Amino acid sequence: MKVLIVVRTLKIGGMERVAVNLADSFAEQGHESHLMYFKSRPPQLEPSNDHVNVHHFELARAMWTSGIGGVIEIAARLFNSVLRKSYFLLSGWWGGKLFKREIRRLERQYGSFDRIIFRGIGTFETVWSFQDTRACYVLENIVKPTLGHNAWLERLKARCLFHNKHLITVSHGVEKQIATTMQALKVEPLSLKTITNPCPVAAIQQAMKDDFPERPNFPYLLNVARLVPQKNHDLLLRAYAKMKTPLPLVIVGEGPLRKELEALAIELGIAENVIFAGRQLNPYPWMHHARLFILSSAHEGLGIVLLEALACQTPVVSVDCPGGVRDIMTGDLEAYLCEMTPEALAARVDGILDAGGYAIDEGWLERFSPAHITSAFLQEMPVS
């Protein structure tokens, strides 16, 4: 079958990496795989499978060069200056029409797509007026309604993005929360179901063999995440300050909170043992050589990094946060969940290290195999 995966950017991030993994997975299963992105932001992720067709549709440029698009863009910005968070209304309406035109152009060259898979709300917003029964929209994380002063705008946005569309969530925890949110916002999707993210174990295990001179050559604890509030590095650092282990903590990732977190490490007296390694295009060698991988997020759509660390043969521990980590941390792995407090996380990490870690069962990853996930996406979707 012919599949198109659409994502806003291919920057280094969990959601973007999953989009690339999914494109690779379709190609590996013998399907004609296409990957489209709108915004160039180097350094960028690339598919590992040479049979993935990559398309850069520069939507922002198309907006300005599409006749009335420039006028619409200016109007959208002016409207947004008066009513905050309203930019998507006009820009996404016209963006959807430009996207439809681009799809027609691609289909003249490659033939008709059987499935069009949008990844991430940021992607939905830019082309929200696009309507097609072949399209499904993957929600990577929880969506909580605030229904504050501009509740009408929040409902309107939800209607634009989600109403009468096929919605996919990456975990059952997210599906349950999204169902509640859609009801609160009075939005009715065509369908709502969970299809989790693929974990390409073979590709990860090949990539983990690479190495970099900046990677520590001594045992360490590891966290890989953007330095943003969702990832809850504040809790991680406070937990590390309470741990008995002498192992240093390495944090791979970049983001707006870096200076704040570095200052917190100094305040806690742990700065000499915390290494902020910055953004890494290939985090898998870092995972493979870590003694233990720690996830401290406030919430996660799924927590794909847990799967990636396990694929790298590294034990994991996670806080029991809202979202999808319990889709991963089931069975034997449930013992390595803990409450979302510094004290609980510190105690669980020390306990695992004192026990010498634990053996990785590759059977834990079978539910996330590329073959299983791609098959789920190609099942017939219900009609209205």
C-alpha positions as CSV (number, residue, x, y, z in Angstrom):
1,M,0.0,0.0,0.0
2,K,1.0,3.6,-0.4
3,V,1.3,5.6,2.8
4,L,2.1,9.3,3.5
5,I,3.3,10.4,7.0
6,V,3.0,14.1,7.6
7,V,5.0,16.0,10.3
8,R,5.6,19.6,10.9
9,T,9.4,19.3,11.3
10,L,12.1,16.7,11.5
11,K,14.0,18.4,14.3
12,I,15.6,16.1,16.9
13,G,12.7,15.2,19.2
14,G,10.8,12.1,20.4
15,M,7.7,12.8,18.3
16,E,9.7,13.5,15.1
17,R,11.9,10.4,15.7
18,V,8.7,8.2,15.9
19,A,7.5,9.7,12.6
20,V,10.7,8.7,11.0
21,N,10.6,5.3,12.6
22,L,7.1,4.8,11.3
23,A,8.1,5.8,7.7
24,D,11.0,3.3,8.0
25,S,8.6,0.6,9.3
26,F,6.2,0.9,6.3
27,A,9.1,0.7,3.9
28,E,10.5,-2.4,5.7
29,Q,7.2,-4.1,5.5
30,G,7.2,-3.7,1.7
31,H,4.8,-0.7,1.5
32,E,5.5,2.4,-0.5
33,S,6.4,4.9,2.2
34,H,6.4,8.7,1.9
35,L,7.4,11.2,4.6
36,M,6.5,14.9,4.3
37,Y,7.6,17.7,6.5
38,F,6.8,21.4,6.4
39,K,9.6,23.2,8.2
40,S,13.3,22.8,7.8
41,R,15.2,23.1,11.1
42,P,18.7,21.6,11.0
43,P,20.1,19.3,12.3
44,Q,17.3,17.0,11.1
45,L,16.4,13.4,11.5
46,E,16.5,11.2,8.4
47,P,15.0,7.8,7.6
48,S,17.4,4.9,7.8
49,N,15.6,3.1,5.0
50,D,16.6,4.3,1.5
51,H,13.2,3.4,0.1
52,V,11.4,6.1,2.1
53,N,10.4,9.0,-0.2
54,V,11.0,12.3,1.7
55,H,9.2,15.4,0.6
56,H,9.8,18.9,1.9
57,F,6.7,21.0,1.4
58,E,7.6,24.5,2.6
59,L,4.2,25.5,3.7
60,A,5.3,28.9,5.1
61,R,6.7,29.9,1.7
62,A,3.6,28.5,-0.1
63,M,1.4,30.7,2.2
64,W,3.2,33.9,1.1
65,T,3.4,33.0,-2.6
66,S,-0.1,31.6,-3.2
67,G,-2.0,34.7,-4.3
68,I,-4.2,35.8,-1.4
69,G,-2.1,33.6,1.0
70,G,0.1,36.6,1.9
71,V,-3.0,38.7,2.8
72,I,-4.4,35.7,4.9
73,E,-1.0,35.4,6.7
74,I,-1.0,39.1,7.6
75,A,-4.6,38.9,8.7
76,A,-3.9,35.8,10.8
77,R,-1.0,37.6,12.6
78,L,-3.0,40.7,13.2
79,F,-6.0,38.7,14.5
80,N,-3.6,36.8,16.8
81,S,-2.3,40.0,18.3
82,V,-5.8,40.9,19.3
83,L,-7.0,37.4,20.3
84,R,-4.1,35.3,21.5
85,K,-3.9,31.7,20.2
86,S,-6.2,32.4,17.3
87,Y,-3.5,32.4,14.6
88,F,-4.3,28.8,13.5
89,L,-7.9,29.8,12.5
90,L,-7.0,31.7,9.3
91,S,-3.5,30.2,8.6
92,G,-4.6,26.6,9.1
93,W,-7.7,27.2,6.9
94,W,-5.7,28.3,4.0
95,G,-2.8,25.9,4.8
96,G,-5.3,23.0,4.5
97,K,-6.2,24.1,1.0
98,L,-2.5,24.4,0.0
99,F,-1.8,21.0,1.5
100,K,-4.7,19.5,-0.6
101,R,-3.1,21.0,-3.7
102,E,0.3,19.5,-2.8
103,I,-1.3,16.1,-2.3
104,R,-2.9,16.3,-5.7
105,R,0.6,17.1,-7.2
106,L,2.2,14.2,-5.4
107,E,-0.5,11.8,-6.5
108,R,-0.1,12.8,-10.1
109,Q,3.5,11.6,-9.8
110,Y,3.2,8.6,-7.4
111,G,-0.4,7.5,-7.6
112,S,-3.2,7.7,-4.9
113,F,-2.2,7.3,-1.3
114,D,-4.1,4.7,0.7
115,R,-3.5,6.3,4.1
116,I,-2.4,9.8,5.2
117,I,-1.1,9.9,8.8
118,F,-0.6,13.2,10.5
119,R,1.6,13.3,13.6
120,G,1.3,15.9,16.3
121,I,-1.1,18.8,17.1
122,G,1.4,21.3,15.7
123,T,1.0,19.6,12.4
124,F,-2.8,19.5,12.6
125,E,-3.0,23.2,13.3
126,T,-1.2,24.2,10.1
127,V,-3.6,22.4,7.7
128,W,-6.7,21.9,9.8
129,S,-9.2,22.5,7.0
130,F,-7.9,19.5,5.1
131,Q,-10.6,16.8,5.1
132,D,-10.1,13.3,3.6
133,T,-11.5,9.9,4.7
134,R,-8.0,8.4,4.2
135,A,-6.5,10.7,6.9
136,C,-5.9,9.9,10.5
137,Y,-4.5,12.2,13.2
138,V,-2.1,10.8,15.8
139,L,-2.2,12.5,19.2
140,E,1.2,12.1,20.8
141,N,0.2,13.4,24.3
142,I,-2.7,14.2,26.6
143,V,-4.9,17.2,25.8
144,K,-6.5,18.9,28.8
145,P,-9.3,21.5,28.4
146,T,-8.9,24.6,30.4
147,L,-12.3,26.2,29.4
148,G,-11.2,29.5,30.9
149,H,-11.9,33.1,29.7
150,N,-11.8,32.1,26.0
151,A,-13.5,28.8,26.3
152,W,-15.4,29.4,23.0
153,L,-12.0,29.7,21.2
154,E,-10.8,26.5,22.8
155,R,-13.9,24.7,21.7
156,L,-13.6,26.2,18.2
157,K,-10.0,25.0,18.0
158,A,-10.9,21.5,19.1
159,R,-13.7,21.4,16.5
160,C,-11.3,22.5,13.8
161,L,-8.6,20.0,14.7
162,F,-10.6,17.0,15.9
163,H,-14.2,17.0,14.9
164,N,-15.3,14.4,12.3
165,K,-11.8,13.1,12.0
166,H,-10.2,9.7,12.7
167,L,-8.1,10.2,15.9
168,I,-5.3,7.8,16.9
169,T,-3.7,7.9,20.4
170,V,-0.3,6.4,21.2
171,S,-1.4,4.8,24.5
172,H,-4.6,3.7,26.3
173,G,-4.0,6.2,29.0
174,V,-4.0,9.0,26.4
175,E,-7.1,7.5,24.7
176,K,-9.1,7.6,27.9
177,Q,-8.1,11.2,28.6
178,I,-8.8,12.3,25.0
179,A,-12.3,10.7,25.1
180,T,-13.1,12.8,28.3
181,T,-11.6,15.9,26.7
182,M,-13.6,15.6,23.5
183,Q,-16.8,15.2,25.5
184,A,-16.0,18.3,27.5
185,L,-15.3,20.3,24.4
186,K,-18.4,18.9,22.6
187,V,-16.4,17.4,19.8
188,E,-17.2,14.2,18.0
189,P,-14.4,12.5,16.1
190,L,-15.3,9.9,13.5
191,S,-13.3,7.3,15.5
192,L,-10.9,7.1,18.4
193,K,-8.5,4.2,19.0
194,T,-5.0,3.5,20.2
195,I,-2.2,2.5,17.9
196,T,1.1,2.6,19.8
197,N,4.4,3.7,18.5
198,P,6.8,1.3,16.8
199,C,10.1,0.4,18.3
200,P,12.6,-0.7,15.6
201,V,14.8,-2.9,17.8
202,A,17.1,-4.0,15.0
203,A,17.8,-0.4,13.8
204,I,18.3,0.8,17.3
205,Q,20.7,-2.0,18.1
206,Q,22.7,-1.2,15.0
207,A,22.8,2.6,15.8
208,M,23.8,1.9,19.4
209,K,27.1,0.5,18.1
210,D,28.2,4.0,17.0
211,D,30.1,6.0,19.5
212,F,31.2,9.5,20.2
213,P,34.3,10.9,22.0
214,E,32.2,13.1,24.3
215,R,30.3,10.1,25.7
216,P,31.6,9.3,29.2
217,N,33.8,6.2,29.4
218,F,32.7,5.4,33.0
219,P,29.3,4.1,34.4
220,Y,26.5,6.7,34.6
221,L,22.8,7.2,35.0
222,L,20.9,8.6,32.0
223,N,18.0,10.7,31.1
224,V,17.2,11.7,27.4
225,A,14.6,14.4,27.0
226,R,14.1,18.0,25.9
227,L,14.7,20.5,28.7
228,V,11.1,21.6,29.0
229,P,8.6,21.6,31.9
230,Q,6.9,18.4,30.8
231,K,10.0,16.4,31.3
232,N,10.2,17.3,34.9
233,H,14.0,17.6,35.3
234,D,13.5,19.6,38.4
235,L,12.2,16.4,40.1
236,L,15.0,14.3,38.5
237,L,17.7,16.6,40.0
238,R,16.0,16.7,43.4
239,A,15.8,12.9,43.4
240,Y,19.4,12.6,42.3
241,A,20.5,14.8,45.2
242,K,18.9,12.2,47.6
243,M,20.4,9.1,45.9
244,K,23.2,7.1,47.6
245,T,24.8,6.1,44.3
246,P,28.1,7.8,43.4
247,L,27.3,7.3,39.7
248,P,27.1,10.6,37.8
249,L,23.9,11.7,36.1
250,V,24.0,12.4,32.3
251,I,21.2,14.4,30.8
252,V,21.0,14.3,27.0
253,G,18.8,17.0,25.5
254,E,18.5,20.7,24.9
255,G,15.9,23.2,25.7
256,P,14.9,26.6,27.2
257,L,15.3,25.3,30.8
258,R,18.9,24.5,30.6
259,K,20.3,27.5,32.5
260,E,17.6,27.1,35.2
261,L,18.4,23.4,35.6
262,E,22.2,24.1,35.7
263,A,21.5,26.6,38.5
264,L,19.4,24.1,40.4
265,A,22.2,21.5,40.2
266,I,24.5,24.1,41.8
267,E,21.9,25.0,44.4
268,L,21.5,21.3,45.3
269,G,25.3,20.7,45.5
270,I,25.3,18.1,42.7
271,A,26.7,20.1,39.8
272,E,30.0,18.3,39.7
273,N,28.2,15.0,39.2
274,V,25.6,16.2,36.6
275,I,26.6,16.3,33.0
276,F,24.4,18.3,30.6
277,A,25.4,16.6,27.3
278,G,23.2,18.7,25.0
279,R,21.4,17.5,21.9
280,Q,22.6,14.3,20.4
281,L,21.5,13.2,16.9
282,N,22.0,9.5,17.9
283,P,21.2,9.0,21.6
284,Y,21.4,5.2,21.4
285,P,25.1,4.7,22.2
286,W,24.5,6.9,25.3
287,M,21.6,4.6,26.2
288,H,23.5,1.4,25.6
289,H,26.4,2.3,27.8
290,A,24.3,3.7,30.7
291,R,23.9,1.7,33.9
292,L,20.3,2.8,34.2
293,F,17.8,4.9,32.3
294,I,15.5,7.2,34.3
295,L,12.3,8.8,33.1
296,S,11.0,11.6,35.4
297,S,8.3,13.3,33.2
298,A,5.2,15.0,34.5
299,H,3.2,13.3,31.8
300,E,4.0,11.2,28.6
301,G,1.9,10.2,25.7
302,L,3.7,6.9,25.6
303,G,7.3,7.3,26.8
304,I,9.0,5.8,23.7
305,V,12.5,6.5,25.3
306,L,11.7,3.7,27.7
307,L,11.4,1.2,24.8
308,E,14.5,2.6,23.1
309,A,16.5,2.2,26.3
310,L,15.3,-1.4,26.7
311,A,16.2,-2.1,23.1
312,C,19.7,-0.8,24.0
313,Q,19.7,-3.5,26.7
314,T,19.6,-0.9,29.5
315,P,17.3,-1.3,32.5
316,V,14.8,1.5,33.0
317,V,13.0,3.1,35.9
318,S,10.1,5.5,35.6
319,V,7.8,7.7,37.7
320,D,4.2,6.6,37.4
321,C,3.1,9.7,35.5
322,P,-0.2,10.3,33.6
323,G,-0.4,9.1,30.0
324,G,1.1,6.0,28.6
325,V,4.1,4.7,30.6
326,R,1.8,2.0,32.0
327,D,1.4,0.7,28.5
328,I,5.1,-0.1,28.6
329,M,5.7,-0.7,32.3
330,T,3.5,-3.8,32.6
331,G,4.1,-7.3,33.9
332,D,7.6,-7.6,35.4
333,L,8.4,-4.0,34.5
334,E,5.7,-2.6,36.8
335,A,8.1,-3.2,39.7
336,Y,10.3,-0.4,38.3
337,L,7.6,2.2,38.5
338,C,7.5,4.6,41.4
339,E,5.5,7.5,42.8
340,M,6.2,10.9,41.3
341,T,8.2,12.3,44.2
342,P,12.0,12.9,44.6
343,E,12.1,10.5,47.6
344,A,10.3,7.6,45.8
345,L,12.4,8.0,42.6
346,A,15.7,8.1,44.6
347,A,14.8,5.0,46.6
348,R,13.7,3.1,43.5
349,V,17.0,3.9,41.6
350,D,19.2,3.0,44.6
351,G,17.2,-0.2,45.1
352,I,17.7,-1.3,41.4
353,L,21.4,-0.4,41.5
354,D,21.9,-2.3,44.8
355,A,20.3,-5.3,43.2
356,G,22.7,-5.1,40.3
357,G,20.1,-4.0,37.8
358,Y,17.9,-6.6,36.1
359,A,17.9,-8.7,32.9
360,I,16.1,-7.4,29.8
361,D,13.5,-9.6,28.3
362,E,13.2,-8.8,24.6
363,G,9.6,-10.2,24.7
364,W,8.7,-6.9,26.4
365,L,9.1,-5.2,23.1
366,E,7.1,-7.5,20.9
367,R,3.9,-5.5,21.2
368,F,5.7,-2.5,19.7
369,S,7.2,-4.3,16.6
370,P,7.0,-2.4,13.3
371,A,5.1,-5.1,11.6
372,H,2.3,-5.0,14.3
373,I,2.1,-1.2,14.2
374,T,2.0,-0.8,10.5
375,S,-0.7,-3.4,10.1
376,A,-2.9,-1.6,12.6
377,F,-2.6,1.7,10.7
378,L,-3.7,0.0,7.5
379,Q,-6.8,-1.6,8.9
380,E,-10.0,-0.3,7.4
381,M,-11.2,2.8,9.3
382,P,-14.9,3.2,10.2
383,V,-17.1,5.5,8.1
384,S,-19.5,8.1,9.5
